[in-house]
């Protein structure tokens, strides 16, 4: 039996970040079911931090995380990269509303006319049936997801904790003992459920009622820019409504139809229809011709019913802590969510900076979902 002060199920960015935040307070053990950390959602993200996603709480968490992301590891985890939000005629009201919501959290927004948008992403398609308006944020952030995961894992180990891959939970017993499928046992007075798409299943294994988390599949394809073009500095582009985004991925471009297909917790794989839809939308919103798709993948983004992340103890199960529902914004909100969760786990005062960012304990409390 290996004993710890904090036992965390899930080695994605949620579990590792809170493990790093708790490392100064006691021994941490992270149990990851797969053979590598971040195998599912954390490793399949678009790796871009921006204010055009989520509700006011998510934007507050994003704002609070920004300074840490820029400063950690001497700036190796994030770099500034422009974002552009576009609209066709039908989306104009949504673009106006989005700009108003974003302006509450960033002062760097600027209206972008057609020449400005072309400068940010040259192959955009303009005209009455295509893009007619845009807003730019030169202060977006491109994140290095692997560097983030490794940073948090090092912090856990430096504090005397362990990150253990290939430890899928087979049984969970209060208060709290986890037996892995291979037969090893781990115990701690506090169990943190950071299992992403599997969080409700982990809760059921522990005898705790689920909170209604919903995994949604999203597809991304990789396509070539025009021959001879250097796309690495092109902006991240997203429609004002959730219909399409595209951004540089090395020397190529990653694009998604922003699909949300209900799915079971599993190793998600892209389906033919979703791949074709992504390619069609590339040609709808840009002048690019999708001759070849060099790579494609899918990942699960898991949400609570109100699309706000969950962090807090379950009232019916002492020592059982939920850290879940971080949807498609887990990387960009991880520093703030880890700080919030660590304060709740240790009983510390709610961080003043989080409150100033508009994030309250009640916003994250799993009790709101019962």
C-alpha positions, 0 to 999 in steps of 0.5 A: 500500500502506497500512502499519500496525502493527496491521491489524484486520478487523472494525469491530464492538465487538470490533475497535474496542475493541481498536483503541482499546486498541492505539492508544497502541502503534502505528498501527492500521487497522480494515477494516470490510466494510460501509458503517458500523461496527457494522452487524451484531451490535454494532448489533443488541444488546439493549444491556443489561449483566447477570450473568445471561448466560454462564459464569464467565469471561463474568461475570468479563469483565463485572465487570471492564468495569463501572467503565470503562463507567460512567466513560468519556465522563463516564458517557455510555456506560452508565446504571444500570437494574434487571434482574429474573430470573423463573421459572415453577414448572419454572424454580425450580431454574434461578433458584436456581442462577442466583442463586448464580452471579451472587452470585459477581460482584455483591452487589446481588441481592435476592429479589423477591416479586410486589409487587416484581416488579409494581413493576419491570415492571407487566404481568408475568403471575403464577400457577401457569401463569406467573411464581412467583418472581424475583430483582432486581438494581438494578445492571444497566446500559443501554448506548449501543452507538452511543456506545461504537462512536464512542468507540472509533473516536475513540480510534483516530483520535486515535492516528493510526489509521484506521477504514475502512468498505466495505473487504471483504477479498478476499485475505489473504497472510502476513505480513500483507497484505490486499487489499480488493475495491476494490483497495486494499492494507493491510499490518501485521506483526500481523493481528487477526481480529475479523470476528464471524460471518465470523471463520472465513471470514477465517481460511480466506482467510488460510490459517489453520484455522478454530476452529469458530465458530458463528453463531446467529440471534436475533430481536427485536420491538418492541411497544407498552406499555399505552396511557398507560403510561410504560415507560421506567423498567421493568426488563429482564426475563429468564427464568431459562432462555433462553426470553424477555426484554423491556426498554424500547426508548424508549417501547416494549418490545423482546422476544425468544424468546431463539432460537438458530438456526444460520445462515450468516454474512450480513445476518440477517433475522427469519423469520415463525415467530420473529417469531410465537414472540416475540409469543406469548411476550410474551403468555405471560409478560405481560398485554400483547396484541400487537396491532401489531409496530412493528419487528422485526430479527435479528442473529447471535451467534457462539460458540466451542464452549465459549461462552467468548470467544477472544483469542490468537495462532494457533500455526500462523500467526505474527502472526495474532490471533483476537478472536472468539466474543463471542456475545451479550455483546460489548458488556458485555465489550468493555472487558475483552476489549480490555484482555486482547487488547492485553496479549497482542498487545503482550506485556505482563503479564496485567492483575492485575485480570483475574486477580482477576476470574477470567479467565486467559490459558488461558480465552481461548486459541484453542489450546483449540479445536484 
